[in-house]
Amino acid sequence: TKDGGCDAVDCPCGHHFNWNDALTLYPCREVHLRSDGFVIWCTTCPGCSPIAKVKLVAVRVVVTITVILPASLLTMGCFTLPVILIYWFARAVFGDSEDMA
């Protein structure tokens, strides 16, 4: 693997090529943290192995279940809880609608 520097490579045989355009000989089998955005959503390398894609799906399922779903429920609770409390307060103060008839 190439670590840093520019993409231009000069081979000892005299061939010149861009590292990012080279074909993958040994496909990566890992998932990697994203470099921007939602980092734990992860990503795979171009030309990765099929097992890396399966691992990516598994990571995203776990992230969805453990992070996104609870955060969504918490957010929904933050908006609905005040409405429920106001409703209960109104019922306690004004009584049931059946009592008003």
Disulfide bonds with the S-S distance in Angstrom:
none
